[in-house]
Amino acid sequence: MKKNKRVRQEKSIKRLENTLKMHEANAELTVAIMQDKVLSTGSKDKVESVRKKKIERIKKTIENTKKRML
């Protein structure tokens, strides 16, 4: 049972790291997400703010998941 959980956590970390790389590379992914959720993408500052928050949250999630794995 614990083995399956560990495998799931490892896959999750890999997926989150890929998402993090895409968000850090440029704002296109953030703009696409905002458009899907019908949020205004007119202000570059707003897009950058949302992007920074997403990056922050992903890093914290990865950190917390790794802590729980030990």
CORGI-V428629 format. One line per field, one symbol per residue. ss: DSSP state (~ for helix, > for strand, _ for the rest). phi: phi as a letter, one per 30 degrees, with the letter a starting at -180 (. if undefined). burial: I if it has 9 or more other ideal C-beta (glycine too) atoms within 8 Angstrom, else O. Layout:
ss: ???
phi: ???
burial: ???
This chain:
ss: _~~~~~~~~~~~~~~~~~~~~~~~~__~~~~~~~~~_______~~~~~~~~~~~~~~~~~~~~~~~~~~_
phi: .dddddddddddddddddddeddddaceddddddddchcdcdcddddddddddddeddddddeddddddd
burial: OOOOOIOOIIOIIOOIIOIIOOIOOOOOIIIOOIIOOOOOIOOOOIIIOIIOOIIOOIIOIIOOIIOOOO
